Every structure is written in C-alpha cells, then in structure tokens.
C-alpha cells in the first residue's frame, strides 16, 4: 500500500493530462469536487455527475473554467442503471471521447446488521456496486489505449474497527474484485484499473471537528483526518500512470497499518 503523502510530495507537473477527457461520478462536493478540480489543473476537460445540489455543481463548473478547461455537470443517479451507464455516453457525446473514469459516487448506511432494511441494502448495492460496474462497463466500450478506470473504495475494506459497517464494507469490498478483474481483462488494450481507499477524510459529511472525529482520527497512525486534496492527488497520479494496474492505494493515514 502506498500512503497519500507520496502523492502530495510528487510534482504535479509530472502528470500531464492535456487533451484528456475525464468523468467523475459524484463530483459536486467533497473528494469528487477536489478530484474534478485537480484533473482540470493537470489539463483535462471534465464532466461530473451530481444528484442534488445544483448550486454546488455550478460552482465546480466555474472552478474548472477558471483553470482554462471545459466542464459539464450531468445530473444522474448512480442507482438508476440507465443513468449510471448513460453518464459515460453523455460525456463522450459532449467532448468526443473519454479517457479517465473516476467512480466516486457512493452512499453509506451504517447500523447494526439486523436493523438494515431491504430497501437500504438495495440502495447501497445499487449505487456502490452496480452503478460502478455499469459505468465501468460503458467506459470500457468507448475508451482507447491509455484509458484509466479509477474507483474510490474505503479504508473499511482493509480494516473494520467497530460494528455498524457491515453493508458499507461489503459494498466497497466488492470493488476490489471488480478492479482486479478489469485490470486483467482490459490490460491488453492499454486500459488500466485501480482503486483508492480513503481513510477518514474531512468533508461536509464527516467533518474533522465533528462529534465522531476524535475516535476516527485515533484509528490512524498519523492521528488526523486526511484532506480531499490528498485523495485527489492519488487519483490524478493514477490517471497519468501507465504501468500501474490492478492496484489498491491506501490514502488512509495508516488506518490499515
């Protein structure tokens, strides 16, 4: 496993994405928004999906345009099979190609295993597993050599420190198998597939000063939350890496150590 600090210390100019087109699912906030902006900073035009928060999505578009790149916000629900796959086609229609897919959209439902409803199970698996598969399947159909499929997993695929995470950990763990299988299947075509496992990260959904933050930070080796920029740095590194595929990258502050 490679820790996230490596990517922050790497010269960003080494990742040149000029002329590339990327799609980030769930790109209007948090890790997704940071990834959209970092991809644009490195030269890519970027499409991203969002479900709610049109104003936040428009802010991200403006941020990309301020960097001199093109952006489009696509409203899509990753739980809907047609919309999950359709975002890939819509991106290719707008920009004429797709080079990088970042599967970032996800939902988390935490609670005792016996309390989880069928509707909750179906929703989490629809977004976190089926939606990722369908987007990756669609991307494989339009990408050429040099294509990149990068999926955001979770530190809970490596270590589950307490109860309540059964459904979420299961859904994210499925993405490891998907990633490794995609790497094998698509490698001969010059398309790579990798997965990034964030640890506790400071976002609106899970702020570093929130009521549960101290316990989460204590589970890491470095004793702090990560930043969205640190995770985005790992994603952008993989977007430019030719000889890395089928790999798991922990950007978790030592959560799995």
C-alpha positions in Angstrom: 0.0 0.0 0.0 1.2 3.5 -0.8 0.3 6.3 1.5 -1.3 9.5 0.4 1.6 11.8 1.4 3.6 10.4 -1.5 1.2 11.9 -4.0 1.2 15.3 -2.3 5.0 15.4 -2.5 5.1 14.4 -6.2 5.5 17.3 -8.6 2.0 17.8 -10.1 3.6 18.9 -13.4 4.7 15.2 -13.9 1.0 14.3 -14.6 0.1 15.9 -17.9 -3.5 15.4 -18.8 -3.6 17.9 -21.7 -6.1 16.8 -24.3 -7.7 14.2 -22.0 -11.3 13.9 -21.0 -12.4 12.7 -17.6 -15.7 11.8 -16.0 -16.1 11.9 -12.2 -19.2 10.5 -10.7 -20.4 12.3 -7.6 -18.3 15.3 -8.4 -20.1 18.3 -6.9 -18.6 18.1 -3.4 -16.0 16.5 -1.2 -13.5 14.1 -2.7 -15.3 14.3 -6.0 -15.1 18.0 -6.4 -11.5 18.1 -5.4 -10.8 15.4 -8.0 -12.6 17.3 -10.7 -10.5 20.5 -10.0 -7.2 18.6 -9.8 -7.9 16.8 -13.1 -8.6 20.2 -14.7 -5.5 21.7 -13.1 -3.5 19.0 -14.9 -5.1 19.8 -18.2 -8.1 17.6 -18.6 -11.6 18.6 -19.6 -14.0 17.2 -17.0 -17.6 16.0 -16.8 -19.0 15.1 -13.5 -22.3 13.8 -12.2 -24.4 15.0 -9.3 -27.7 14.1 -7.8 -28.6 17.0 -5.6 -27.1 20.5 -5.1 -27.3 22.2 -8.4 -25.6 25.3 -7.0 -22.6 23.4 -5.7 -22.3 21.7 -9.1 -22.3 25.1 -10.9 -19.6 26.3 -8.5 -17.4 23.4 -9.5 -18.0 24.1 -13.2 -16.9 27.7 -12.7 -13.8 26.5 -10.8 -12.8 24.3 -13.8 -13.5 27.1 -16.3 -11.3 29.4 -14.2 -8.5 27.0 -14.8 -9.0 27.3 -18.5 -10.6 23.9 -19.0 -14.1 22.8 -20.1 -16.6 21.3 -17.7 -20.1 19.9 -17.8 -22.3 18.9 -14.8 -24.6 16.0 -15.5 -27.5 15.3 -13.2 -27.5 11.5 -12.8 -28.5 9.0 -10.1 -25.9 6.2 -10.0 -28.7 3.9 -8.5 -30.5 4.1 -11.8 -29.0 1.6 -14.3 -29.7 3.8 -17.4 -28.3 6.9 -15.8 -25.2 5.2 -14.3 -24.2 4.0 -17.7 -25.6 6.9 -19.6 -23.3 9.4 -18.0 -20.4 7.8 -19.9 -22.2 8.2 -23.2 -23.2 11.8 -22.4 -19.6 12.7 -21.6 -18.4 11.2 -24.9 -21.1 13.0 -26.8 -20.1 16.4 -25.3 -16.3 16.0 -25.5 -15.9 13.5 -28.3 -14.0 11.0 -26.2 -13.4 9.6 -22.7 -10.0 8.8 -21.3 -10.5 8.7 -17.5 -13.4 7.4 -15.4 -13.4 8.1 -11.7 -16.0 6.1 -9.9 -16.5 8.2 -6.8 -20.3 8.4 -6.2 -21.3 6.3 -3.2 -23.6 6.1 -0.3 -23.2 4.8 3.2 -25.8 3.4 5.6 -24.4 2.4 9.0 -26.2 0.5 11.7 -26.5 -2.9 13.3 -26.7 -5.6 10.7 -30.1 -6.9 12.0 -31.6 -3.4 11.7 -30.8 -2.8 8.0 -33.9 -2.9 5.7 -34.0 -4.5 2.3 -34.5 -1.0 0.8 -31.3 0.2 2.4 -29.4 -2.9 1.2 -30.7 -2.4 -2.3 -29.9 1.3 -2.4 -26.3 0.8 -1.2 -25.6 -2.0 -3.6 -27.2 -0.2 -6.5 -25.0 2.9 -6.1 -21.8 1.4 -4.7 -21.6 -1.7 -6.7 -24.0 -1.9 -9.7 -23.6 1.7 -10.6 -19.8 1.4 -10.6 -19.9 -1.8 -12.7 -22.3 -0.3 -15.3 -20.2 2.9 -15.6 -17.0 0.9 -15.9 -18.6 -1.4 -18.5 -19.8 1.6 -20.5 -16.4 3.2 -20.2 -14.6 0.1 -21.5 -16.8 0.3 -24.6 -15.6 3.8 -25.5 -12.1 4.1 -24.1 -9.0 3.5 -26.3 -5.4 2.7 -25.3 -4.4 4.9 -22.4 -7.8 4.7 -20.8 -8.0 4.8 -17.0 -10.7 3.5 -14.6 -10.1 4.6 -11.1 -12.5 3.7 -8.3 -12.8 5.2 -4.8 -13.1 2.4 -2.3 -12.8 2.7 1.5 -10.4 2.0 4.4 -13.1 -0.3 5.7 -12.2 -2.8 3.0 -8.9 -3.3 4.8 -10.0 -2.9 8.5 -13.4 -2.6 10.1 -12.7 -1.3 13.6 -16.2 -1.5 15.0 -19.8 -2.5 14.5 -22.3 -1.0 12.2 -20.3 -1.1 8.9 -21.4 -4.4 7.5 -23.3 -3.2 4.5 -20.9 -0.4 3.6 -17.8 -2.5 4.0 -19.4 -5.3 1.9 -20.3 -2.9 -0.9 -16.8 -1.3 -1.1 -15.0 -4.6 -0.8 -16.8 -5.8 -4.0 -15.0 -3.0 -5.8 -11.6 -4.6 -5.2 -12.6 -7.7 -7.1 -14.1 -5.6 -9.9 -10.9 -3.5 -10.2 -8.6 -6.5 -10.3 -10.8 -8.3 -12.9 -11.0 -5.1 -15.0 -7.2 -4.8 -14.9 -6.8 -8.3 -16.3 -9.5 -8.0 -18.9 -8.5 -4.6 -20.2 -4.8 -4.6 -19.8 -4.1 -5.9 -23.3 -6.0 -2.9 -24.7 -3.8 -0.4 -22.7 -6.6 0.4 -20.2 -5.7 0.4 -16.5 -8.0 -0.1 -13.5 -7.0 0.8 -9.9 -8.7 1.5 -6.6 -8.0 4.2 -4.0 -9.0 3.6 -0.3 -9.5 6.8 1.6 -9.4 6.8 5.4 -11.2 9.4 7.5 -11.4 12.5 5.3 -12.5 16.0 6.3 -15.7 16.6 4.3 -19.1 18.2 4.9 -20.5 14.7 5.6 -17.7 13.8 8.0 -16.0 16.9 9.3 -12.7 16.7 11.1 -14.2 18.6 14.0 -17.4 16.6 14.1 -18.7 14.6 17.1 -17.2 11.3 16.0 -14.0 12.7 14.6 -11.7 12.1 17.5 -12.3 8.4 17.6 -11.8 8.1 13.8 -8.5 10.1 13.9 -7.3 7.9 16.7 -7.6 4.8 14.5 -5.0 6.3 12.1 -1.2 6.0 12.5 -0.8 9.8 11.9 -3.6 10.8 14.3 -5.5 13.1 11.9 -8.1 13.2 9.2 -7.0 13.4 5.6 -7.9 16.1 3.2 -9.9 15.8 0.0 -6.8 17.1 -1.9 -4.7 14.2 -0.7 -7.2 11.7 -2.1 -7.5 13.7 -5.3 -3.7 13.6 -5.6 -3.7 9.8 -5.6 -6.5 9.7 -8.3 -4.6 12.1 -10.5 -1.4 10.2 -10.2 -3.2 7.1 -11.4 -4.8 9.0 -14.2 -1.3 9.5 -15.6 0.3 6.2 -14.7 0.9 3.7 -17.4 2.5 0.7 -15.5 0.1 0.6 -12.5 -3.0 -1.5 -12.8 -5.0 -3.8 -10.5 -3.6 -2.0 -7.5 -5.0 -0.9 -4.2 -3.8 2.5 -2.9 -4.4 3.4 0.7 -4.7 7.1 1.4 -5.7 6.5 5.0 -3.1 7.8 7.3 -2.2 4.3 8.4 -5.7 3.2 9.2 -4.8 -0.3 7.9 -1.4 -0.4 9.4 
